[in-house]
Amino acid sequence: MDYIIDAANKKIGRLASEIALILQGKKSAKYEPRLESEDRVIVKNAGKISIGAKKMDQKIYYRHTTQIGHLKEETLKMLIEKKGSGEALRRAVKGMLPKNKLLIRRIKKLTIEQ
């Protein structure tokens, strides 16, 4: 089943938790934790997501290049300037999904349209 969600004027965290529930399959009657769900999510108007002003500067994404002293950090504001608010939403949803074999398959069922 396809779920179409309008993201205009919605908080990023509340929207991400709703999407994570759908991708896990918890909204369907055939929910089984070990199986992949058949549900897909399409998010429209991702550019109009509501994000607080403090969160833009305080939220930091870290990644490491495995070299000594190469810890890279990027604020939410820098991420949105580079890749748009759709990528910020995708990272929020990915963080809310269980870390197992199904994570990659579930995140592929998320389509974000600016």
DSSP file (Angstrom, degrees, kcal/mol; ACC not computed):
  #  RESIDUE AA STRUCTURE BP1 BP2  ACC     N-H-->O    O-->H-N    N-H-->O    O-->H-N    TCO  KAPPA ALPHA  PHI   PSI    X-CA   Y-CA   Z-CA
    1    1 A M              0   0    0      0, 0.0    39,-2.4     0, 0.0     2,-0.5   0.000 360.0 360.0 360.0 140.3    0.0    0.0    0.0
    2    2 A D  E     -a   40   0A   0     37,-0.2     2,-0.5    39,-0.1    39,-0.2  -0.826 360.0-160.0 -98.5 131.0    1.3    3.5   -0.8
    3    3 A Y  E     -a   41   0A   0     37,-2.6    39,-3.1    -2,-0.5     2,-0.6  -0.947   3.5-160.4-107.9 126.6    1.1    6.2    1.8
    4    4 A I  E     -a   42   0A   0     -2,-0.5     2,-0.4    37,-0.2    39,-0.2  -0.942  11.5-171.4-109.5 121.3    1.2    9.8    0.4
    5    5 A I  E     -a   43   0A   0     37,-2.9    39,-2.9    -2,-0.6     2,-0.7  -0.945  18.6-144.7-119.2 130.2    2.2   12.4    3.1
    6    6 A D  E     -a   44   0A   0     -2,-0.4    39,-0.2    37,-0.2    37,-0.1  -0.842  13.4-170.0 -91.5 117.3    2.2   16.1    2.7
    7    7 A A    >   +     0   0    0     37,-2.7     3,-1.6    -2,-0.7    43,-0.3   0.393  36.9 132.6 -91.8   2.8    5.1   17.5    4.7
    8    8 A A  T 3  S-     0   0    0      1,-0.3    41,-0.2    36,-0.2     3,-0.1  -0.364  83.5  -6.6 -62.6 127.6    4.2   21.2    4.5
    9    9 A N  T 3  S+     0   0    0     39,-2.3     2,-0.4     1,-0.2    -1,-0.3   0.737 100.8 131.1  60.4  29.0    4.5   22.9    8.0
   10   10 A K    <   -     0   0    0     -3,-1.6    40,-2.2    38,-0.2    -1,-0.2  -0.876  64.2-107.0-108.9 145.8    5.1   19.6    9.9
   11   11 A K  B  >  -c   50   0B   0     -2,-0.4     4,-2.0    38,-0.2     5,-0.2  -0.442  25.3-129.8 -68.8 142.0    7.9   19.1   12.4
   12   12 A I  H  > S+     0   0    0     38,-1.2     4,-2.1     1,-0.2     5,-0.1   0.870 102.7  48.2 -65.2 -39.3   10.7   17.0   11.1
   13   13 A G  H  > S+     0   0    0      2,-0.2     4,-2.1     1,-0.2    -1,-0.2   0.910 112.1  47.0 -70.7 -42.4   10.9   14.6   14.1
   14   14 A R  H  > S+     0   0    0      1,-0.2     4,-1.6     2,-0.2    -1,-0.2   0.886 114.3  48.3 -66.7 -37.8    7.2   13.9   14.3
   15   15 A L  H  X S+     0   0    0     -4,-2.0     4,-2.2     2,-0.2    -2,-0.2   0.903 110.6  51.5 -67.1 -41.4    7.0   13.3   10.6
   16   16 A A  H  X S+     0   0    0     -4,-2.1     4,-2.4     1,-0.2    -2,-0.2   0.878 108.6  50.4 -65.2 -38.2   10.1   11.0   10.7
   17   17 A S  H  X S+     0   0    0     -4,-2.1     4,-1.8     2,-0.2    -1,-0.2   0.878 110.2  50.3 -69.2 -35.3    8.6    8.9   13.5
   18   18 A E  H  X S+     0   0    0     -4,-1.6     4,-1.7     2,-0.2    -2,-0.2   0.913 112.3  47.2 -65.4 -42.4    5.3    8.5   11.6
   19   19 A I  H  X S+     0   0    0     -4,-2.2     4,-2.6     1,-0.2    -2,-0.2   0.894 108.7  54.9 -66.4 -40.2    7.2    7.4    8.4
   20   20 A A  H  X S+     0   0    0     -4,-2.4     4,-1.7     1,-0.2    -1,-0.2   0.889 106.5  51.5 -62.4 -39.0    9.4    4.9   10.4
   21   21 A L  H  X>S+     0   0    0     -4,-1.8     5,-1.8     2,-0.2     4,-0.8   0.915 111.5  47.2 -62.4 -42.5    6.3    3.2   11.8
   22   22 A I  H ><5S+     0   0    0     -4,-1.7     3,-0.8     1,-0.2    17,-0.2   0.925 110.5  51.4 -66.0 -44.3    4.8    2.8    8.3
   23   23 A L  H 3<5S+     0   0    0     -4,-2.6    14,-0.5     1,-0.3    -1,-0.2   0.808 107.2  53.6 -65.5 -29.5    8.1    1.5    6.8
   24   24 A Q  H 3<5S-     0   0    0     -4,-1.7     8,-0.3    -5,-0.2    -1,-0.3   0.716 114.5-120.2 -74.8 -19.6    8.3   -1.1    9.6
   25   25 A G  T X<5S+     0   0    0     -4,-0.8     3,-1.4    -3,-0.8    -3,-0.2   0.588  71.3 134.3  93.3  12.0    4.8   -2.3    8.7
   26   26 A K  T 3 < +     0   0    0     -5,-1.8    -4,-0.2     1,-0.3     5,-0.1   0.629  67.4  59.2 -73.1 -11.7    3.3   -1.6   12.1
   27   27 A K  T 3  S+     0   0    0     -6,-0.5    -1,-0.3    -5,-0.2     2,-0.3   0.518  93.3  82.1 -91.7  -4.7    0.3    0.1   10.5
   28   28 A S  S X  S-     0   0    0     -3,-1.4     3,-0.8    -6,-0.1     9,-0.0  -0.669  80.7-128.5-100.5 157.6   -0.7   -3.0    8.5
   29   29 A A  T 3  S+     0   0    0     -2,-0.3    -1,-0.1     1,-0.3    -3,-0.0   0.697 105.9  61.9 -73.7 -19.3   -2.7   -5.9    9.8
   30   30 A K  T 3  S+     0   0    0     -5,-0.1    -1,-0.3     2,-0.0     2,-0.2  -0.060  74.4 156.8 -97.9  33.0   -0.1   -8.4    8.5
   31   31 A Y    <   +     0   0    0     -3,-0.8    -6,-0.1    -5,-0.1    -5,-0.1  -0.387  10.6 167.4 -66.6 129.3    2.8   -7.0   10.7
   32   32 A E    >   -     0   0    0     -8,-0.3     3,-1.6     3,-0.3    -2,-0.0  -0.949  30.1-144.6-140.6 119.1    5.6   -9.4   11.4
   33   33 A P  T 3  S+     0   0    0      0, 0.0    -1,-0.1     0, 0.0     4,-0.1   0.788  98.3  49.0 -58.7 -30.8    8.8   -8.0   12.9
   34   34 A R  T 3  S+     0   0    0      2,-0.1     2,-0.3    68,-0.0     0, 0.0   0.561 102.5  75.3 -87.9  -7.0   11.2  -10.3   11.0
   35   35 A L  S <  S-     0   0    0     -3,-1.6    -3,-0.3   -11,-0.1     2,-0.2  -0.749  83.5-110.3-108.9 153.9    9.6   -9.6    7.6
   36   36 A E        -     0   0    0     -2,-0.3     2,-0.1     1,-0.1   -12,-0.1  -0.565  35.9-123.0 -77.5 140.7    9.8   -6.7    5.2
   37   37 A S        -     0   0    0    -14,-0.5   -12,-0.1    -2,-0.2    -1,-0.1  -0.406   0.8-140.0 -81.1 159.7    6.7   -4.7    4.8
   38   38 A E        +     0   0    0     -2,-0.1     2,-0.2   -13,-0.1    -1,-0.1   0.432  67.8 113.1 -95.4  -1.6    4.9   -4.0    1.5
   39   39 A D        -     0   0    0    -17,-0.2     2,-0.3   -16,-0.1   -37,-0.2  -0.473  47.5-165.0 -78.4 141.7    4.1   -0.4    2.4
   40   40 A R  E     -a    2   0A   0    -39,-2.4   -37,-2.6    -2,-0.2     2,-0.4  -0.902   6.9-147.2-121.5 152.6    5.7    2.5    0.6
   41   41 A V  E     -ab   3 110A   0     68,-2.2    70,-2.8    -2,-0.3     2,-0.5  -0.984   8.5-170.2-125.8 129.7    5.9    6.1    1.6
   42   42 A I  E     -ab   4 111A   0    -39,-3.1   -37,-2.9    -2,-0.4     2,-0.6  -0.981  10.1-160.2-117.0 121.0    5.8    9.1   -0.7
   43   43 A V  E     -ab   5 112A   0     68,-3.0    70,-3.0    -2,-0.5     3,-0.3  -0.899   7.2-165.9-106.0 123.1    6.6   12.5    0.9
   44   44 A K  E     +a    6   0A   0    -39,-2.9   -37,-2.7    -2,-0.6   -36,-0.2  -0.743  66.3  20.8-105.0 155.4    5.5   15.6   -1.0
   45   45 A N    >   +     0   0    0     -2,-0.3     3,-1.5   -39,-0.2    69,-0.2   0.883  66.2 160.8  57.8  45.0    6.6   19.2   -0.2
   46   46 A A  G >   +     0   0    0     67,-2.0     3,-1.1    -3,-0.3    68,-0.2   0.747  66.7  66.6 -67.4 -22.2    9.7   18.2    1.7
   47   47 A G  G 3  S+     0   0    0     67,-0.3    -1,-0.3     1,-0.2    67,-0.1   0.641  95.2  57.9 -71.9 -13.6   11.1   21.7    1.1
   48   48 A K  G <  S+     0   0    0     -3,-1.5   -39,-2.3     2,-0.1    -1,-0.2   0.129  73.9 136.8-104.6  19.8    8.4   23.1    3.4
   49   49 A I    <   -     0   0    0     -3,-1.1     2,-0.5   -41,-0.2   -38,-0.2  -0.418  57.6-119.4 -67.2 141.0    9.2   21.1    6.5
   50   50 A S  B     +c   11   0B   0    -40,-2.2   -38,-1.2   -43,-0.3     2,-0.4  -0.735  37.4 173.7 -86.5 122.5    9.2   23.1    9.7
   51   51 A I        -     0   0    0     -2,-0.5     5,-0.0   -40,-0.2   -40,-0.0  -0.998  31.9-115.1-130.4 132.4   12.6   23.1   11.5
   52   52 A G     >  -     0   0    0     -2,-0.4     4,-1.2     1,-0.1     0, 0.0  -0.250  19.9-124.2 -65.0 152.4   13.4   25.1   14.6
   53   53 A A  H  > S+     0   0    0      1,-0.2     4,-0.8     2,-0.2     5,-0.1   0.875 110.5  49.5 -67.0 -38.7   16.0   27.9   14.4
   54   54 A K  H >> S+     0   0    0      1,-0.2     4,-2.5     2,-0.2     3,-0.7   0.882 106.3  56.5 -68.1 -37.0   18.1   26.5   17.3
   55   55 A K  H 3> S+     0   0    0      1,-0.2     4,-2.1     2,-0.2    21,-0.4   0.833  96.5  64.7 -64.5 -32.1   18.0   23.0   15.8
   56   56 A M  H 3< S+     0   0    0     -4,-1.2    21,-1.8     1,-0.2    20,-0.3   0.858 116.1  28.1 -59.7 -35.4   19.6   24.4   12.5
   57   57 A D  H << S+     0   0    0     -4,-0.8    -2,-0.2    -3,-0.7    -1,-0.2   0.776 123.8  47.1 -95.9 -30.3   22.8   25.3   14.4
   58   58 A Q  H  < S+     0   0    0     -4,-2.5     2,-0.5    -5,-0.1    -3,-0.2   0.764  88.2  88.4 -88.5 -25.8   22.8   22.8   17.3
   59   59 A K     <  -     0   0    0     -4,-2.1    17,-1.7    -5,-0.2     2,-0.4  -0.635  60.1-175.4 -77.2 120.4   22.1   19.6   15.4
   60   60 A I  E     -D   75   0C   0     -2,-0.5     2,-0.5    15,-0.2    15,-0.2  -0.967  17.2-153.2-123.9 132.5   25.4   18.1   14.2
   61   61 A Y  E     -D   74   0C   0     13,-3.3    13,-2.0    -2,-0.4     2,-0.3  -0.894  17.4-159.6-101.8 130.0   26.0   15.1   12.0
   62   62 A Y  E     +D   73   0C   0     -2,-0.5     2,-0.3    11,-0.2    11,-0.2  -0.833  15.7 169.2-110.5 147.6   29.3   13.3   12.5
   63   63 A R  E     -D   72   0C   0      9,-2.2     9,-2.9    -2,-0.3     2,-0.4  -0.975  18.9-145.2-149.4 154.5   31.2   11.0   10.2
   64   64 A H  E     -D   71   0C   0     -2,-0.3     7,-0.2     7,-0.2    -2,-0.0  -0.960  11.0-154.0-126.6 139.3   34.7    9.6   10.3
   65   65 A T        -     0   0    0      5,-1.5     3,-0.1    -2,-0.4     6,-0.1   0.371  46.9-115.4 -90.8   4.7   37.1    8.8    7.5
   66   66 A T  S    S+     0   0    0      1,-0.3     2,-0.3     4,-0.1     5,-0.1   0.411  82.6 116.0  72.0   2.2   39.0    6.2    9.6
   67   67 A Q  S >  S-     0   0    0      3,-0.2     3,-1.8     1,-0.1    -1,-0.3  -0.752  81.6 -91.8 -94.6 149.0   42.1    8.3    9.5
   68   68 A I  T 3  S+     0   0    0     -2,-0.3    -1,-0.1     1,-0.3     0, 0.0  -0.390 110.1   7.2 -63.4 126.9   43.5    9.7   12.7
   69   69 A G  T 3  S+     0   0    0     -2,-0.2    -1,-0.3     1,-0.1     2,-0.1   0.618  94.2 118.9  80.3  13.3   42.1   13.2   13.4
   70   70 A H    <   +     0   0    0     -3,-1.8    -5,-1.5     2,-0.1     2,-0.7  -0.301  26.0 145.3-109.8  48.7   39.6   13.1   10.5
   71   71 A L  E     -D   64   0C   0     -7,-0.2     2,-0.4    -2,-0.1    -7,-0.2  -0.779  34.1-157.9 -84.3 116.4   36.3   13.4   12.3
   72   72 A K  E     -D   63   0C   0     -9,-2.9    -9,-2.2    -2,-0.7     2,-0.4  -0.760   8.8-169.7 -97.3 140.5   34.1   15.5   10.0
   73   73 A E  E     -D   62   0C   0     -2,-0.4     2,-0.4   -11,-0.2   -11,-0.2  -0.977   6.2-176.9-132.0 148.4   31.1   17.4   11.4
   74   74 A E  E     -D   61   0C   0    -13,-2.0   -13,-3.3    -2,-0.4     2,-0.1  -0.993  19.3-134.6-144.8 130.2   28.3   19.1    9.6
   75   75 A T  E  >  -D   60   0C   0     -2,-0.4     4,-2.1   -15,-0.2   -15,-0.2  -0.374  29.0-110.4 -80.9 165.7   25.4   21.1   11.0
   76   76 A L  H  > S+     0   0    0    -17,-1.7     4,-2.4   -21,-0.4     5,-0.2   0.867 119.2  56.5 -62.6 -36.5   21.8   20.7    9.9
   77   77 A K  H  > S+     0   0    0    -21,-1.8     4,-1.9   -18,-0.2    -1,-0.2   0.912 108.0  46.6 -62.0 -43.5   22.0   24.1    8.2
   78   78 A M  H  > S+     0   0    0    -22,-0.3     4,-2.0     2,-0.2    -1,-0.2   0.880 111.5  52.4 -66.6 -38.3   25.0   23.1    6.1
   79   79 A L  H  X>S+     0   0    0     -4,-2.1     4,-3.1     1,-0.2     5,-0.7   0.915 109.7  47.9 -63.5 -43.4   23.3   19.8    5.2
   80   80 A I  H  X5S+     0   0    0     -4,-2.4     4,-1.2     1,-0.2    -1,-0.2   0.875 110.8  51.5 -67.4 -36.8   20.1   21.6    4.0
   81   81 A E  H  <5S+     0   0    0     -4,-1.9    -1,-0.2    -5,-0.2    -2,-0.2   0.895 118.9  37.1 -65.0 -39.0   22.2   24.1    1.9
   82   82 A K  H  <5S+     0   0    0     -4,-2.0    -2,-0.2    -5,-0.1    -3,-0.2   0.955 138.2   8.3 -76.7 -52.6   24.1   21.2    0.2
   83   83 A K  H  <5S-     0   0    0     -4,-3.1     4,-0.3     1,-0.2     3,-0.2   0.483 101.3-114.2-116.8  -5.3   21.5   18.5   -0.2
   84   84 A G    >X< -     0   0    0     -4,-1.2     4,-0.9    -5,-0.7     3,-0.8  -0.086  39.7 -70.5  91.4 166.2   18.1   20.0    0.7
   85   85 A S  H 3> S+     0   0    0      1,-0.2     4,-2.0     2,-0.2    -1,-0.2   0.661 121.9  73.2 -73.5 -14.9   15.7   19.2    3.5
   86   86 A G  H 3> S+     0   0    0     -3,-0.2     4,-2.2     1,-0.2    -1,-0.2   0.885  96.0  49.8 -64.0 -38.3   14.8   15.9    1.9
   87   87 A E  H <> S+     0   0    0     -3,-0.8     4,-2.3    -4,-0.3    -1,-0.2   0.864 108.1  53.3 -68.7 -35.8   18.2   14.4    2.9
   88   88 A A  H  X S+     0   0    0     -4,-0.9     4,-1.8     2,-0.2    -2,-0.2   0.906 110.7  47.2 -64.4 -40.7   17.7   15.7    6.5
   89   89 A L  H  X S+     0   0    0     -4,-2.0     4,-2.4     2,-0.2    -2,-0.2   0.906 110.2  52.7 -65.9 -41.8   14.3   13.9    6.6
   90   90 A R  H  X S+     0   0    0     -4,-2.2     4,-2.5     1,-0.2    -2,-0.2   0.906 110.1  47.9 -61.4 -42.3   15.9   10.7    5.2
   91   91 A R  H  X S+     0   0    0     -4,-2.3     4,-1.8     2,-0.2    -1,-0.2   0.863 110.5  52.1 -67.4 -35.3   18.6   10.7    7.9
   92   92 A A  H  X S+     0   0    0     -4,-1.8     4,-0.8     2,-0.2    -2,-0.2   0.917 112.2  45.3 -66.5 -42.4   16.0   11.3   10.6
   93   93 A V  H >X S+     0   0    0     -4,-2.4     4,-0.9     1,-0.2     3,-0.8   0.912 110.9  53.3 -66.4 -42.7   13.9    8.3    9.4
   94   94 A K  H >< S+     0   0    0     -4,-2.5     3,-0.5     1,-0.3    -1,-0.2   0.863 106.1  53.8 -62.0 -35.9   17.0    6.1    9.0
   95   95 A G  H 3< S+     0   0    0     -4,-1.8    -1,-0.3     1,-0.2    -2,-0.2   0.737 108.1  50.7 -69.3 -22.3   18.0    6.8   12.6
   96   96 A M  H << S+     0   0    0     -4,-0.8    -1,-0.2    -3,-0.8    -2,-0.2   0.571  93.0  89.0 -93.0 -10.9   14.5    5.8   13.8
   97   97 A L  S << S-     0   0    0     -4,-0.9     2,-0.1    -3,-0.5   -76,-0.1  -0.564  91.6 -93.8 -84.7 152.3   14.5    2.4   12.0
   98   98 A P        -     0   0    0      0, 0.0     2,-1.4     0, 0.0    -1,-0.1  -0.371  36.0-119.5 -63.9 142.3   15.9   -0.7   13.7
   99   99 A K  S    S+     0   0    0     -4,-0.1     2,-0.2     3,-0.1    -4,-0.0  -0.660  71.5 104.2 -87.2  88.8   19.5   -1.4   12.8
  100  100 A N  S >  S-     0   0    0     -2,-1.4     3,-1.5     0, 0.0     4,-0.4  -0.781  88.7 -68.3-148.0-168.9   19.2   -4.8   11.1
  101  101 A K  T 3  S+     0   0    0      1,-0.3     4,-0.5    -2,-0.2     3,-0.4   0.755 124.9  58.6 -62.7 -25.3   19.3   -6.5    7.7
  102  102 A L  T 3> S+     0   0    0      1,-0.2     4,-2.5     2,-0.1    -1,-0.3   0.555  79.6  89.8 -83.8  -7.3   16.0   -4.9    6.7
  103  103 A L  H <> S+     0   0    0     -3,-1.5     4,-2.4     1,-0.2     5,-0.2   0.915  88.9  44.9 -58.0 -47.9   17.2   -1.3    7.2
  104  104 A I  H  > S+     0   0    0     -3,-0.4     4,-1.4    -4,-0.4    -1,-0.2   0.905 114.4  48.9 -65.5 -41.6   18.4   -0.8    3.6
  105  105 A R  H  4 S+     0   0    0     -4,-0.5     4,-0.5     1,-0.2    -1,-0.2   0.884 113.3  47.8 -65.4 -37.9   15.4   -2.4    2.1
  106  106 A R  H >< S+     0   0    0     -4,-2.5     3,-1.3     1,-0.2    -2,-0.2   0.912 109.1  51.2 -70.8 -41.9   13.0   -0.3    4.2
  107  107 A I  H >< S+     0   0    0     -4,-2.4     3,-1.3     1,-0.3    -1,-0.2   0.773 101.7  62.7 -70.1 -23.8   14.8    3.0    3.5
  108  108 A K  T 3< S+     0   0    0     -4,-1.4    -1,-0.3     1,-0.2    -2,-0.2   0.705  93.7  64.1 -70.3 -18.3   14.6    2.3   -0.3
  109  109 A K  T <  S+     0   0    0     -3,-1.3   -68,-2.2    -4,-0.5     2,-0.6   0.357  83.9  93.8 -86.5   6.5   10.8    2.3    0.0
  110  110 A L  E <   -b   41   0A   0     -3,-1.3     2,-0.5   -70,-0.2   -68,-0.2  -0.896  55.7-172.4-102.4 121.7   10.9    6.0    1.0
  111  111 A T  E     -b   42   0A   0    -70,-2.8   -68,-3.0    -2,-0.6     2,-0.5  -0.964   3.2-165.4-115.0 125.5   10.5    8.5   -1.8
  112  112 A I  E     -b   43   0A   0     -2,-0.5     2,-0.5   -70,-0.2   -68,-0.2  -0.948   2.3-169.3-116.7 124.2   11.0   12.2   -1.1
  113  113 A E              0   0    0    -70,-3.0   -67,-2.0    -2,-0.5   -66,-0.2  -0.939 360.0 360.0-113.4 130.1    9.8   14.9   -3.5
  114  114 A Q              0   0    0     -2,-0.5   -67,-0.3   -69,-0.2    -1,-0.1   0.478 360.0 360.0 -75.9 360.0   10.8   18.5   -3.1
